[in-house]
Amino acid sequence: MVMGFSIALIVFSLLLMLLVLMHKGKGGGLSDMFGGGMQSSVGGSSVAERNLDRITVVVGLLWFASIVVLGLLMKLDK
């Protein structure tokens, strides 16, 4: 059981990193260093960006839940 949640945590971590890197830079911070500040946002978010935001939030919540469950399993295992 602990091994399964450990693998899930690794998968969610990698997926979360990928999803965060796919976001468009909103200006300022590290996104300017890589050229993200040169793009101007004309309007609101597109449908693809909103869906990417939703997927990122869901994966982040799953990542957090897997950490909590893994911590509880390891505490009860001792």
C-alpha positions as CSV (number, residue, x, y, z in Angstrom):
1,M,0.0,0.0,0.0
2,V,2.8,2.4,0.9
3,M,4.6,1.5,-2.3
4,G,1.5,2.3,-4.4
5,F,1.1,5.7,-2.8
6,S,4.9,6.4,-3.2
7,I,4.6,5.7,-6.9
8,A,1.5,7.8,-7.2
9,L,3.3,10.7,-5.4
10,I,6.2,10.5,-7.9
11,V,3.8,10.4,-10.9
12,F,1.8,13.4,-9.5
13,S,5.0,15.3,-8.8
14,L,6.3,14.9,-12.3
15,L,2.9,15.7,-13.8
16,L,2.5,18.8,-11.6
17,M,6.0,20.1,-12.7
18,L,5.1,19.6,-16.3
19,L,1.7,21.3,-16.0
20,V,3.2,24.3,-14.2
21,L,5.9,24.7,-16.9
22,M,3.2,24.6,-19.5
23,H,1.5,27.7,-18.1
24,K,2.0,31.0,-19.9
25,G,4.1,33.6,-18.1
26,K,2.0,36.4,-16.7
27,G,4.9,38.9,-16.5
28,G,7.5,39.4,-13.8
29,G,9.5,36.8,-11.9
30,L,11.4,34.1,-13.6
31,S,9.2,34.0,-16.7
32,D,10.9,37.2,-17.9
33,M,14.3,35.6,-17.8
34,F,13.3,33.0,-20.3
35,G,11.5,35.4,-22.7
36,G,8.0,35.1,-21.2
37,G,7.8,38.8,-20.5
38,M,8.0,39.7,-24.2
39,Q,4.6,38.4,-24.9
40,S,1.6,40.7,-24.2
41,S,-1.7,39.3,-23.1
42,V,-4.3,41.0,-25.2
43,G,-7.5,39.6,-23.6
44,G,-8.7,37.1,-21.1
45,S,-7.7,33.5,-20.8
46,S,-8.5,31.1,-23.6
47,V,-10.4,27.9,-23.0
48,A,-7.2,25.9,-23.2
49,E,-5.6,28.0,-20.5
50,R,-8.6,27.7,-18.2
51,N,-8.6,24.0,-18.7
52,L,-4.9,23.8,-18.0
53,D,-5.5,25.8,-14.8
54,R,-8.3,23.4,-13.7
55,I,-6.2,20.3,-14.5
56,T,-3.2,21.8,-12.5
57,V,-5.4,22.4,-9.5
58,V,-6.8,18.9,-9.6
59,V,-3.4,17.3,-9.9
60,G,-2.1,19.6,-7.1
61,L,-5.0,18.4,-4.8
62,L,-4.3,14.8,-5.7
63,W,-0.6,15.4,-5.0
64,F,-1.4,16.9,-1.5
65,A,-3.9,14.1,-0.7
66,S,-1.3,11.4,-1.6
67,I,1.2,13.1,0.7
68,V,-1.3,13.1,3.6
69,V,-2.3,9.5,3.0
70,L,1.3,8.3,2.7
71,G,2.2,10.1,5.9
72,L,-0.8,8.5,7.7
73,L,0.1,5.1,6.4
74,M,3.7,5.4,7.4
75,K,2.7,6.6,10.9
76,L,0.2,3.7,11.4
77,D,2.7,1.2,10.0
78,K,5.2,1.7,12.9
